[in-house]
């Protein structure tokens, strides 16, 4: 679409990300896409605090964790059941498929793409919050499966979007490779400092989100879910405004 610019920091097509025509001055400013993805990493901590601490042994965002939890359940380990993880995995995959189709349809309008994806995740989280009304942390009622499924579906949409954007070190839901890069490129490793700030920010963001979620869930499931919705709306709106206003400042 005429007048639209590629997402900052994301590759266009299969080639490398284009160099900004605005020169060093714009490069020195914080990338709005990076800031949005760090914020989403914080949101992941909130959501997984709700799912793991409030809905049983299950992750809404970390599907690697759910595979491990399924293994525990199949082995008959005490306190683990397969149902929640299977629901999370199935809904996550459905959301990821929808996110992949969305990305293919909107890739030529990338300034809107992330905003629409975040709006979709926010809608899923609103529905999850509504379903969580009256559900107490740690309860085993059937309605928790609906909350798990809605949260995991929204995360699937987000993960498909972030995967296609392909910003290094910012998957927003897992930190294994980010931590690997921190160690491998440290003074004890390759002694390279590329993207150090964003790697540290991603780790601290997820830690902070999990901490905040763990504290808020003492008041019930609703508070951290509402805060997640607010954060998603702020991030989506802020990103859209940043990429729209940025060209006029160059």
N, C-alpha and C positions, 0 to 999 in steps of 0.2 A: 504494500500500500504506500502510496506516495506520502513522503514526509515522515515515515516511520524509520527509526534507526535500530540497528541490531542491539540486543541486550549487551550492556557494557560488561566486558570480561568473559563473554561466551563466544565460542567459535561459530562462525557462520558457515553452515554446511559442514564439509569434512576438512576444511582447511584451517589454518591457524587464525586466531582472533586478529582482526584488522587493527593496525596501529592508529591511535586516535589522531585526527588531524589538528586537534587543538594544542598539541605539543606538550611540553613538560608541565606547564601550569595545570592543565586538567589532570595529567597523570599523577600529580602530587596530591590532588584531592582524594578523599576517600571514595572508593568505588561504591555506588549505591547498591549494586548487585551483591557485592561482598558483604556489605552491612546487612542487607536483607537476609542473606543466607546464615550469617552469624546469629541474627535474631531468631531465625527458624530453628537453629540448633538449640537455643535456649527453650523454645517451645517444645522441642522433643523431650527435654528433661521433664518439663511439666506433664506432658501426656503420659510418658512411661511411669512417672511417679503415681499418677492416677491408676493406670492399668495394673501395675505390679503390686502396689501397696493397697489399692482399694478394690480391685476386681479379681484378686487371686494371683497365682503365679503365671502371669502372662504379660507380654509386651505388645503394645499397640504399634510401636515404631520399629523396634529392633527385631527383625525377623530371624536373624542368626540366633538370637537368644531363644526364640520360640522353637527352633529346630532342636536346640539342646534340651529345652524343657520337655519337648515331646519324647526325646530319648529317655529322660528321667521317668516320665509317666509310663512309657512302654516297659521300662525295667521294673515297675512297681514300687518306685521310691515313694516313701510316705509324704503326703501333702501335695502331690503332683497329679493332675488329671489331664487327659489329652484334649478334652472338649474345648476349653478356652483357647489353647494355642491353635487348634485346627480352625476354629472360627476366625481368629485373627489372621492366620495365613490365607485362608480362602478369601476373606474380604479385602485383604491387602492386595492380593493378586488381581482381584476384580478391579479395584481402584487403580492399580498400576496399568492394567490394560486400557481403562478409560483415559488415564493420563497420557498414555502413549498415543492414543487416537487424537486426543486434544492437541498434543504437541505437533503432530503431523499436520493438523488442520490450521494451527495458528502460528506455525514457525515463521511465516513471512510477515507476521505482525507481532514480533517478539516483545515490543513494549507493553502490549496488552496481555501477552501470554502468561507471564508470572502472576500478574494481578488476578487473572481469571482462575488460575490454579489455586492461589491463596484464598480467593473467594469461595471456591468449591470446598477446600479443606475447612474453611471457617463454617460453611453451611453444614457440613458433616459434624463438626464439633458442636454447633448449636443443637442439632438433633440429638447428639449424644448427651449433652447437658440436660435437655428436656427429658430424655429417657432415664437419666440418673436421678431425677427428682424423687426423693423417697427411698433411694437405694443407699444403704449404709455401707461404709467402707468395711470390707471383709465379709460382707454378706454373700450367701451362695445362691441367691434367687436367680430365676431364669432371666430376669430383665438385664442382668449384667452382661449376658451374651449379646444383647442388642447394643449396649454401650460399647463393648469391645469391638463389635463388627463395624460400627459407625466410625469409631476412632481409627481403626486399622484401614478402613476404606479411604478415609481422607489422607492418611499417611501414604497410601499407595499412589494416589494422584500426585501428591507432592514429590515422592521419590522418582516417579517417572519423569516429572518435569525437571527436577534437579539433575537427574542423570543425563538428560538431553542437553541441558545447559553446559554441563561438563566443566564446572569451575574447579580447578585443582584444590584439594585439601578441604573442600566444603561440601560433603555429601548431606549434611544436616542430621543424619540419623545414626551413623557409626563413626567411630574414631580410631579404629585399629590402624589404618594406613596413615592417618594423621600423626598418631603417636609414633609409628614406625619412622616416619619422615623426620619428626623432631629428634629422635635418637640418632638415626642414620646420618643426618646432616649436621649434627652437633659438633662441638670441638673434639669429642671423643670418636667421631666418625669421619665423615667426608669434609667436615669443617666448611659447610656452605650455609649461608643465611637466607636463602631465597624463601620468601613467603613465611618467615618465622612468625611475624605478628599475627597473621590470620590463623596459623596453626594453634598458637597459644590461645587466641581468642575463641576458637572453636571448642577447645578443651574446657576452658573456663566457662563458656556459655552453657555447655551441656551440664557441667557440674553445678553451676548456679541454678539452672532450671530444675534439676533434680532436687537440689536443696530447697528451693522455694516450694516446689510441689510437695515435698515431704513434710514441710511445715504447714502448708495450707490445707493438706488433706485431713489434718486433725480437726478441722471445722467441717469436714464432709467433702464429698466428691464435687459438689457444684462449684465451689470457689475456684479451684485450679482450672476447671474447664472454662468458666467464664473469663478468667484471666487469659487463657489461651486464645479464646475468640477475640478478645480485645487486642492482644498482641498481633494476631494474624491480620486484623483489619488495619492496625497502625502500620505494620510492615508493608502490606500491599498498597495502601494509600501513599505512604511515604516514598516507596520506590517509584510509583507512577509519577508523583510530583517531581521527584528528583530527575528522572530521565526526560521529563517534559521541559523542565525549566533549565536544565544544564546547557543546552545549545545556545540559549539566549545570553548566558553568562560568559561564553567563550570569546 
